[in-house]
Structure formats: structure tokens, C-alpha cells
Amino acid sequence: METLRRLLRDHDGATAVEYGLLAALISVGLLIGLQNFSGALLGMLTFVTNTIEAAWI
């Protein structure tokens, strides 16, 4: 019974879970942001490529 009480008072595992959830949220935010950025970057590079190709013609 004392072991059960000690486990219920121990909050170290809860802190690790909170840090894991925080890291997961940050990762999802970065992935969404980078996905939007990559689309804009691809559009800009396509524009530059088309402009350079048009200058050669």
C-alpha cells in the first residue's frame, strides 16, 4: 500500500509527459509552417526560372 501512495505522489513522470506533448506541438507547428514556406519558395523559384529562360529567348 505504501508503494501505491509513493507512486501517486511522484510527479516526475507527469512532467516528462508534459514535455513530450510540448515537443509534439512545436513539431507540428514547425511542419505546418515549413510546408507553407516551401510552397511560397517553390513559386518564387519557378518565377525566377521562367524569367531567366525568357531572357535567353
C-alpha positions as CSV (number, residue, x, y, z in Angstrom):
1,M,0.0,0.0,0.0
2,E,2.9,2.3,0.8
3,T,4.3,1.8,-2.7
4,L,1.0,2.8,-4.3
5,R,0.9,6.0,-2.2
6,R,4.5,6.8,-3.2
7,L,3.6,6.3,-6.9
8,L,0.6,8.6,-6.6
9,R,2.8,11.3,-5.0
10,D,5.5,11.0,-7.7
11,H,5.1,13.7,-10.3
12,D,8.3,13.1,-12.3
13,G,6.5,11.0,-15.0
14,A,3.8,13.6,-15.5
15,T,6.5,16.3,-16.1
16,A,8.1,14.1,-18.8
17,V,4.7,13.6,-20.5
18,E,4.1,17.3,-20.5
19,Y,7.5,17.9,-22.1
20,G,6.7,15.3,-24.7
21,L,3.4,16.9,-25.5
22,L,5.0,20.3,-25.7
23,A,7.7,19.0,-28.1
24,A,5.0,17.4,-30.3
25,L,3.0,20.6,-30.5
26,I,6.2,22.5,-31.5
27,S,7.0,19.9,-34.1
28,V,3.5,20.1,-35.7
29,G,3.7,23.9,-35.8
30,L,7.1,23.8,-37.5
31,L,5.9,21.2,-40.0
32,I,2.9,23.3,-40.9
33,G,4.9,26.5,-41.2
34,L,7.6,24.9,-43.3
35,Q,5.0,23.4,-45.6
36,N,3.6,26.8,-46.3
37,F,7.0,28.3,-46.7
38,S,8.1,25.6,-49.1
39,G,5.1,26.4,-51.4
40,A,6.0,30.1,-51.5
41,L,9.6,29.3,-52.1
42,L,8.8,27.0,-55.0
43,G,6.6,29.7,-56.5
44,M,9.4,32.2,-56.3
45,L,12.0,29.9,-57.8
46,T,9.6,29.0,-60.6
47,F,9.1,32.7,-61.4
48,V,12.9,33.3,-61.4
49,T,13.5,30.3,-63.6
50,N,10.8,31.4,-66.1
51,T,12.2,34.9,-66.1
52,I,15.7,33.7,-66.8
53,E,14.5,31.4,-69.6
54,A,12.5,34.2,-71.2
55,A,15.6,36.4,-71.2
56,W,17.6,33.8,-73.1
57,I,15.0,33.6,-75.9
